[in-house]
Amino acid sequence: MSTDETTACITAEGLTVGFGKTLALHDLSFAVQRATSVALVGANGSGKTTLLNTIAGLVQPTSGSMTVNCHSQPAFVLQHHHNDRWLPLTVTEVLTMGRYRDRGLLGRLGVKDRAAIDEAAEELEVSNLMSRQFGDLSGGQRQRVLVAQALAQQPEVLLMDEPISGLDLPSQQKILDLIDGAAVSKRTIVVSTHHLNEARHCDQVMLLSNSLVAFGTPDKVLSASRLRQAFGSRVLGDHDDHDHATDLLILDEHGHHH
């Protein structure tokens, strides 16, 4: 497969995903270019997590196609939960798990592996936590460790599901810095979010309501009229033009269901 940066990295053609009688995604067609960041925005149940799972290869299309054109599998950071405190591992051990895909559980770490771990830890500023127990960390620290674990895989495609929800401001900023640096790091980053400010950090926004409402730059997609189209009565505010979209308030429950 070509790794030319001018070609699409993620392509969907007529993508439809159903779970029993429930249609999670219907007839999506889009192309995501390499070394860009994309925010998935939509109401709870709009298909954001299903789309991430499909890109990751965890869910198969009911019809249509999903193509990820890269040399490595996407790395996926699941939505942050507090019930991961129980993990009886140090931060070093958690980051080392990011190399298992290449080395296996019993494979010895080489110089390249250790360099990948160190670079990921430095990028997320968790190098000073390496000897700490993962379960003893704050929620923001644990999330940064999990993102660093994904980066230790050295993925071409990074998927993150609601990565900043409920985090402290410094941890939010580190993850936003990661999104801002997609072009420089040559990563393709796809992130689901309920936060419009987070979405504005991305190069493009995909607005979902089980089908594709809009796909383009934040200025074009995050307009009042399109947000109302996706969120309906959950959007509060009197403005109808995109210049005042920042004045709108979106009420939506967090959590996932089909």
C-alpha positions as CSV (number, residue, x, y, z in Angstrom):
1,M,0.0,0.0,0.0
2,S,1.2,3.5,-0.7
3,T,2.2,5.7,2.2
4,D,2.3,8.8,0.1
5,E,1.0,11.7,2.4
6,T,-1.1,13.0,-0.5
7,T,-3.3,9.9,-0.5
8,A,-6.2,9.2,1.8
9,C,-5.3,7.4,5.0
10,I,-8.9,6.5,6.0
11,T,-11.6,6.0,3.4
12,A,-15.3,5.0,3.8
13,E,-17.6,4.2,0.9
14,G,-21.3,3.8,1.7
15,L,-20.4,2.7,5.2
16,T,-23.4,1.3,7.1
17,V,-23.2,-0.4,10.5
18,G,-26.1,-2.0,12.2
19,F,-26.6,-3.9,15.5
20,G,-29.7,-6.0,15.2
21,K,-32.5,-3.7,14.2
22,T,-30.6,-0.6,15.3
23,L,-28.7,1.3,12.6
24,A,-25.7,3.0,14.2
25,L,-24.2,4.4,10.9
26,H,-25.9,4.9,7.6
27,D,-24.3,5.4,4.2
28,L,-21.1,7.3,5.2
29,S,-18.6,8.2,2.5
30,F,-15.5,10.3,3.3
31,A,-11.8,10.4,3.0
32,V,-9.3,11.5,5.7
33,Q,-5.9,12.6,4.5
34,R,-2.7,11.7,6.2
35,A,-1.1,13.8,9.0
36,T,-4.4,15.5,9.8
37,S,-6.7,15.6,12.8
38,V,-10.4,14.9,12.7
39,A,-13.0,15.5,15.4
40,L,-16.2,13.4,15.5
41,V,-19.0,15.5,16.9
42,G,-22.6,14.5,17.5
43,A,-25.2,13.7,20.1
44,N,-24.9,10.7,22.3
45,G,-25.8,7.7,20.2
46,S,-25.0,9.4,16.9
47,G,-22.4,6.8,15.9
48,K,-19.1,8.4,17.0
49,T,-17.8,5.4,19.0
50,T,-19.1,3.0,16.4
51,L,-17.2,4.8,13.7
52,L,-14.0,4.7,15.9
53,N,-14.5,1.0,16.4
54,T,-15.0,0.4,12.7
55,I,-11.8,2.3,11.8
56,A,-10.0,0.2,14.5
57,G,-11.3,-3.0,12.9
58,L,-13.3,-4.0,16.0
59,V,-16.6,-3.7,14.2
60,Q,-17.3,-4.9,10.7
61,P,-19.5,-2.9,8.3
62,T,-23.0,-4.3,7.6
63,S,-22.6,-2.9,4.1
64,G,-20.2,-0.6,2.3
65,S,-16.5,-0.4,3.1
66,M,-13.9,1.0,5.5
67,T,-10.3,1.1,4.4
68,V,-7.3,2.1,6.6
69,N,-4.3,2.6,4.3
70,C,-1.3,2.4,6.6
71,H,1.5,-0.1,7.5
72,S,0.4,-0.5,11.2
73,Q,-2.9,-1.1,13.0
74,P,-4.5,2.0,14.5
75,A,-3.8,2.6,18.1
76,F,-7.1,3.1,20.1
77,V,-7.4,5.0,23.4
78,L,-10.8,4.1,24.9
79,Q,-12.9,6.5,26.9
80,H,-11.4,7.3,30.3
81,H,-13.0,5.5,33.2
82,H,-12.1,5.5,36.9
83,N,-12.4,1.7,37.2
84,D,-8.9,1.2,35.7
85,R,-7.4,2.0,39.2
86,W,-7.3,-1.7,40.0
87,L,-4.4,-2.4,37.5
88,P,-1.5,-3.7,39.7
89,L,1.1,-2.3,37.3
90,T,3.7,0.4,37.4
91,V,3.6,3.1,34.7
92,T,6.6,1.6,33.1
93,E,4.8,-1.7,32.8
94,V,1.7,0.0,31.3
95,L,3.8,1.7,28.7
96,T,5.7,-1.5,27.9
97,M,2.4,-3.1,27.0
98,G,2.3,-0.7,24.1
99,R,5.2,-2.7,22.5
100,Y,3.5,-6.1,22.9
101,R,1.9,-5.9,19.5
102,D,5.4,-5.9,17.9
103,R,7.2,-8.0,20.4
104,G,4.6,-10.3,21.9
105,L,4.2,-11.0,25.6
106,L,7.4,-12.9,26.0
107,G,9.5,-10.9,23.5
108,R,12.5,-9.0,24.9
109,L,12.6,-5.3,24.5
110,G,15.2,-3.9,22.2
111,V,16.8,-0.4,21.8
112,K,14.0,0.7,19.4
113,D,11.3,-0.5,21.9
114,R,12.8,1.4,24.8
115,A,13.3,4.5,22.7
116,A,9.6,4.4,21.6
117,I,8.5,4.1,25.3
118,D,10.8,7.0,26.4
119,E,9.6,9.3,23.6
120,A,6.0,8.6,24.3
121,A,6.5,9.2,28.0
122,E,8.2,12.5,27.3
123,E,5.6,13.7,24.9
124,L,2.8,13.2,27.4
125,E,5.0,14.4,30.3
126,V,4.8,11.2,32.4
127,S,8.5,10.4,32.5
128,N,8.6,11.3,36.2
129,L,5.9,8.8,36.9
130,M,7.5,5.7,35.6
131,S,8.1,4.0,38.9
132,R,4.6,4.9,40.3
133,Q,1.7,2.4,40.6
134,F,-0.7,3.2,37.8
135,G,-3.7,2.8,40.2
136,D,-2.3,5.5,42.5
137,L,-2.3,8.2,39.8
138,S,-4.9,10.9,39.4
139,G,-7.4,10.5,36.6
140,G,-5.6,13.0,34.4
141,Q,-2.3,11.2,34.9
142,R,-3.7,7.8,34.1
143,Q,-5.2,9.1,30.9
144,R,-1.9,10.6,29.8
145,V,-0.2,7.3,30.6
146,L,-2.8,5.5,28.4
147,V,-2.3,7.9,25.6
148,A,1.5,7.5,25.9
149,Q,0.9,3.7,25.8
150,A,-0.8,4.1,22.5
151,L,2.0,6.4,21.2
152,A,4.6,3.8,22.2
153,Q,3.1,1.6,19.4
154,Q,4.3,4.3,17.0
155,P,1.0,4.3,15.1
156,E,0.3,6.1,11.9
157,V,-3.4,6.4,13.0
158,L,-4.3,7.3,16.6
159,L,-8.0,7.0,17.7
160,M,-9.2,8.5,20.9
161,D,-12.7,8.3,22.4
162,E,-13.6,11.4,24.5
163,P,-10.0,11.8,25.6
164,I,-10.3,15.0,27.7
165,S,-13.7,14.5,29.4
166,G,-13.4,14.9,33.2
167,L,-9.6,15.6,33.1
168,D,-7.7,18.3,34.9
169,L,-6.7,21.3,32.8
170,P,-3.0,20.4,32.4
171,S,-3.9,16.9,31.2
172,Q,-6.5,18.3,28.8
173,Q,-3.8,20.7,27.4
174,K,-1.3,17.9,26.8
175,I,-3.8,16.0,24.8
176,L,-4.8,19.1,22.9
177,D,-1.2,19.7,22.1
178,L,-1.0,16.2,20.7
179,I,-3.9,16.9,18.4
180,D,-2.5,20.3,17.4
181,G,0.8,18.6,16.4
182,A,-0.7,16.0,14.1
183,A,0.8,17.4,10.9
184,V,4.3,17.8,12.5
185,S,4.3,14.3,14.0
186,K,2.8,12.9,10.7
187,R,0.1,11.1,12.7
188,T,-3.5,10.9,11.6
189,I,-5.6,11.5,14.7
190,V,-9.4,10.9,14.9
191,V,-11.0,11.9,18.2
192,S,-14.6,11.8,19.4
193,T,-15.7,14.7,21.5
194,H,-18.6,16.5,23.2
195,H,-16.5,19.7,23.5
196,L,-16.7,22.1,20.6
197,N,-13.6,23.9,21.8
198,E,-11.7,20.6,21.5
199,A,-13.2,20.0,18.0
200,R,-11.9,23.4,16.9
201,H,-8.3,22.2,17.6
202,C,-8.7,19.7,14.8
203,D,-8.1,20.3,11.1
204,Q,-11.5,18.9,10.2
205,V,-14.8,18.1,11.9
206,M,-17.2,15.3,11.1
207,L,-20.7,16.1,12.3
208,L,-22.7,12.9,12.8
209,S,-26.3,12.0,13.4
210,N,-26.0,8.3,12.5
211,S,-25.5,9.6,9.0
212,L,-23.0,12.3,7.8
213,V,-24.4,15.8,8.5
214,A,-21.3,17.7,7.4
215,F,-17.5,17.2,7.0
216,G,-15.0,20.0,6.6
217,T,-13.1,22.7,8.5
218,P,-14.4,23.6,12.0
219,D,-15.5,27.1,10.8
220,K,-17.7,25.6,8.1
221,V,-19.1,22.6,10.1
222,L,-19.6,24.0,13.6
223,S,-22.3,26.5,12.5
224,A,-25.4,27.1,14.5
225,S,-27.7,25.6,11.8
226,R,-25.6,22.5,11.3
227,L,-25.3,21.9,15.1
228,R,-29.1,22.2,15.4
229,Q,-29.4,19.7,12.5
230,A,-27.2,17.2,14.5
231,F,-28.3,17.9,18.1
232,G,-31.8,19.1,17.6
233,S,-33.5,20.5,20.7
234,R,-30.3,19.9,22.7
235,V,-28.9,23.1,21.3
236,L,-29.8,26.2,23.3
237,G,-29.3,29.8,22.0
238,D,-31.0,32.3,19.7
239,H,-28.4,32.7,17.0
240,D,-28.7,31.1,13.5
241,D,-25.5,32.1,11.8
242,H,-22.1,30.5,12.2
243,D,-20.5,33.7,13.6
244,H,-22.3,33.1,16.8
245,A,-22.0,29.4,17.1
246,T,-19.7,29.8,20.1
247,D,-22.6,31.4,22.0
248,L,-24.6,28.2,21.8
249,L,-24.9,25.7,24.6
250,I,-25.3,21.9,23.8
251,L,-26.9,19.7,26.4
252,D,-26.0,16.1,25.9
253,E,-25.5,13.1,28.2
254,H,-22.1,11.5,28.1
255,G,-21.8,7.8,27.7
256,H,-22.3,5.3,24.9
257,H,-25.2,3.4,23.5
258,H,-26.2,2.3,20.0
